[in-house]
Amino acid sequence: MNTLPFDFTVDKSINTVFITKEFAAEPELVWDAFTKPEMLDQWWAPKPWASKTKSMDFTVGGRRLYAMVSPEGQESWALHDYTSISPKTNFKFLNAFADKDGNPQLPGSDWDLTFNEGNGTTKVSISIYNESLERMEKMIEMGFQEGFTMTLNELETLLSKKFV
């Protein structure tokens, strides 16, 4: 597979992770992959884990409650509380671990995703701010870089197949 540009940078001075990934797909498809539960569940977990959305309301003030499910059936719950949406170009959410009923384990992290089209590709720029260096370091120690890199590679594969 022809892998397009990808960058993963950790800036401990501002408790932020920056991720940039380009996809060979039209912006509408990439946007949908990040905002529609039936598409998210196909890639939002590192294999062999799977993503399972319990509920999702992609509106400002809405929430996605989902589990990452291990091959043995173990569920690790999390939520996205959507704080800002500019259709097709940007959205922001608070990400936090939760229980299966959606009760968050705070603090979480603030995600900001921006979508840009150019030269036949769609670039997704993600910044993930953590209010404490300790939380960000814990996220990194838990394998976030490896896991999220795997999920973005899975998304790249699915986009190349147009989610068929």
Secondary structure, DSSP 8 states (H G I E B T S, - for coil): -----EEEEEEGGGTEEEEEEEESS-HHHHHHHHH-HHHHTTTSS-TT-EEEEEEE--STT-EEEEEEE-TT--EEEEEEEEEEEETTTEEEEEEEEE-TT--EEEEEEEEEEEEEEETTEEEEEEEEEES-HHHHHHHHHTTHHHHHHHHHHHHHHHHHTTT-
